[in-house]
Amino acid sequence: MIQYLYRFSIIFSLFIGLSGCSTAENGFSNTINDIQFSNQTRRMVITINSNQVGTNNMTILTGIYKSFNGTPHNQCINISENITINGETQTTTTFTKKIVSGYMYLSDEISTLSTAYIQLPIAYNSRFFGPFSAISSENVTLTTVGFHETYTNQLGQTFENVMEAHDESGLIRLFINQANYIIQKEDYRYQPTIQSLDNN
């Protein structure tokens, strides 16, 4: 009888130890509670097959008042991306607004509270929806798959506490943290295309 109790206590102890080490759905336990948006201009360097081909000058404006489908919204954030590749320029504009569960995506086509531009807190399996591709302005859905205590982007610049998100195929990737917002966008559907934050 003592022998069985001893085995039971060992198995029970192993179970407790393993469950104490587990993370959210076998992912990770780290989270980012917010993203710091402020009025600023940031420069992303664009490479295709590791060759520099252009830039993305991203301008962030906060405190914007704008109406979508006749519904007024105050305290919106306007994220304008001026992308130049091989002399050709296109501009992508995204509007978002902070709500309790994160930042909602706003447009004349989509402006519901259930559409998360960035779901907060950012944790394992958090969702993103917006123009996060490195090569086009199309909206994509991404899910958080990894956390990096330190992360070095393609320009050799190092950042701390970085979340990594992928689309369903794993070919579109996003690296983001609280202090810097987007650190790197990657798209491997055609030729490897990467936008990297130049923080210098």
C-alpha positions as a printed Julia matrix, in Angstrom:
200×3 Matrix{Float64}:
   0.0    0.0     0.0
   2.82   2.39    0.88
   4.44   1.52   -2.45
   1.31   2.67   -4.37
   1.0    5.86   -2.33
   4.65   6.61   -3.06
   4.12   6.13   -6.83
   0.97   8.27   -6.71
   2.79  11.11   -4.96
   5.61  11.02   -7.55
   3.16  11.09  -10.46
   1.13  13.85   -8.81
   4.31  15.89   -8.18
   5.39  15.5   -11.82
   1.95  16.6   -12.99
   2.03  19.7   -10.77
   5.56  20.52  -11.91
   4.69  20.2   -15.59
   1.47  22.15  -15.32
   3.32  24.91  -13.46
   5.74  25.21  -16.39
   3.1   25.31  -19.1
   2.16  28.52  -20.83
  -0.96  29.73  -22.57
  -2.08  26.84  -24.76
   1.53  25.6   -25.06
   2.6   29.01  -26.42
   4.26  31.53  -24.09
   3.26  33.54  -21.05
   4.72  36.95  -21.98
   2.38  39.82  -22.85
   2.51  43.4   -24.13
  -0.18  45.49  -22.46
  -0.19  48.48  -24.81
   1.39  50.07  -27.88
   2.75  53.6   -27.49
   1.4   55.71  -30.36
   2.6   59.31  -30.54
   2.89  61.96  -33.26
   6.01  60.97  -35.15
   7.59  60.04  -38.47
   9.52  56.81  -38.77
  11.62  55.34  -41.58
  11.49  51.73  -42.69
  14.08  50.37  -45.13
  12.7   47.98  -47.77
  14.74  45.09  -49.13
  13.91  42.45  -51.74
  16.2   39.4   -51.79
  18.43  41.3   -49.3
  18.91  44.2   -51.77
  17.74  47.65  -50.63
  15.06  48.84  -53.06
  13.2   51.6   -51.22
  11.77  53.12  -48.08
   8.52  53.41  -46.16
   8.16  56.77  -44.45
   5.49  56.18  -41.82
   3.74  59.18  -40.26
   1.62  58.68  -37.13
  -0.87  61.37  -36.07
  -2.94  61.03  -32.89
  -6.09  62.81  -31.63
  -7.79  62.81  -35.05
 -11.56  63.36  -35.38
 -13.05  61.44  -38.34
 -16.38  60.0   -39.43
 -16.8   56.5   -40.9
 -20.12  55.58  -42.56
 -21.7   58.56  -40.82
 -20.49  57.52  -37.36
 -18.15  60.1   -35.8
 -15.06  58.95  -33.91
 -12.74  61.13  -31.84
  -9.21  60.36  -30.63
  -8.44  58.33  -33.77
  -4.91  57.48  -34.86
  -3.93  58.07  -38.49
  -1.06  55.87  -39.73
   0.1   56.97  -43.19
   2.71  54.86  -45.0
   4.45  56.52  -47.96
   6.13  53.58  -49.7
   8.68  54.12  -52.48
  10.12  51.09  -54.3
  12.38  51.52  -57.36
  11.07  55.07  -57.86
   7.36  54.1   -57.69
   5.38  55.54  -54.76
   2.12  54.5   -53.13
   0.47  55.73  -49.93
  -1.5   53.56  -47.52
  -3.57  55.18  -44.78
  -4.92  53.29  -41.78
  -7.19  54.62  -39.04
  -7.48  53.0   -35.64
  -8.89  53.9   -32.25
  -8.19  52.62  -28.76
 -11.01  50.74  -27.05
 -11.03  48.48  -23.98
  -9.93  45.35  -25.87
  -7.26  47.03  -27.97
  -7.16  49.15  -31.11
 -10.12  48.78  -33.48
  -9.75  48.99  -37.25
 -11.7   51.9   -38.8
 -12.73  52.34  -42.42
 -15.85  53.08  -44.43
 -16.08  49.34  -45.2
 -15.11  47.98  -41.77
 -15.65  49.95  -38.58
 -17.03  47.6   -35.97
 -15.77  47.19  -32.43
 -15.22  43.48  -33.13
 -12.52  44.09  -35.76
  -9.23  44.36  -33.92
  -6.39  46.21  -35.62
  -4.29  45.18  -32.6
  -5.84  43.04  -29.87
  -4.67  43.94  -26.35
  -3.01  42.67  -24.34
  -0.81  41.11  -27.01
  -0.22  37.55  -25.88
  -0.05  34.09  -27.41
  -2.64  33.79  -30.21
  -3.6   37.52  -30.23
  -5.04  38.77  -33.52
  -4.01  41.63  -35.82
  -5.94  42.91  -38.85
  -4.65  45.56  -41.22
  -2.09  46.33  -43.95
   0.75  44.39  -42.33
   2.21  42.94  -45.55
   5.66  44.2   -46.56
   4.74  44.37  -50.27
   1.13  45.54  -50.56
  -1.62  47.56  -48.9
  -3.96  44.57  -48.59
  -5.42  43.86  -45.17
  -4.25  40.58  -43.66
  -5.06  38.71  -40.46
  -2.11  37.68  -38.29
  -1.84  35.74  -35.05
   0.89  36.02  -32.4
   3.13  32.95  -32.44
   6.3   33.95  -30.57
   8.01  36.24  -28.08
  11.63  37.44  -28.22
  13.32  39.01  -25.18
  15.72  40.57  -27.69
  15.28  40.73  -31.45
  17.68  42.03  -34.12
  16.09  43.27  -37.33
  17.63  43.06  -40.79
  19.43  46.4   -40.3
  21.25  44.95  -37.28
  19.32  47.04  -34.75
  18.3   45.31  -31.53
  14.97  45.69  -29.73
  13.58  44.23  -26.51
  10.33  42.41  -25.68
   9.22  41.77  -29.26
   6.12  39.83  -30.32
   6.12  37.86  -33.57
   2.9   37.3   -35.53
   2.24  35.28  -38.71
  -0.6   34.84  -41.16
  -2.13  31.37  -41.52
   0.5   30.27  -44.07
   3.45  31.71  -42.13
   4.53  33.68  -45.21
   3.53  37.12  -43.86
   5.27  38.02  -40.58
   5.2   40.99  -38.22
   7.55  41.94  -35.37
   6.18  44.51  -32.92
   6.87  45.86  -29.43
   5.37  48.36  -27.02
   7.94  51.14  -27.43
   8.51  51.07  -31.2
   5.27  49.71  -32.73
   6.33  47.93  -35.96
   9.96  46.79  -35.99
   9.83  44.6   -39.07
   7.34  43.4   -41.72
   8.18  40.36  -43.84
   6.46  38.83  -46.87
   7.71  35.59  -48.46
   4.85  34.92  -50.89
   6.79  36.06  -53.96
  10.35  37.29  -53.45
  11.53  37.72  -49.85
  10.49  41.31  -49.06
  11.3   42.93  -45.72
  10.6   46.36  -44.22
  12.9   47.08  -41.26
  12.66  50.0   -38.82
  15.67  52.31  -39.05
  15.79  53.6   -35.48
  18.99  55.64  -35.93
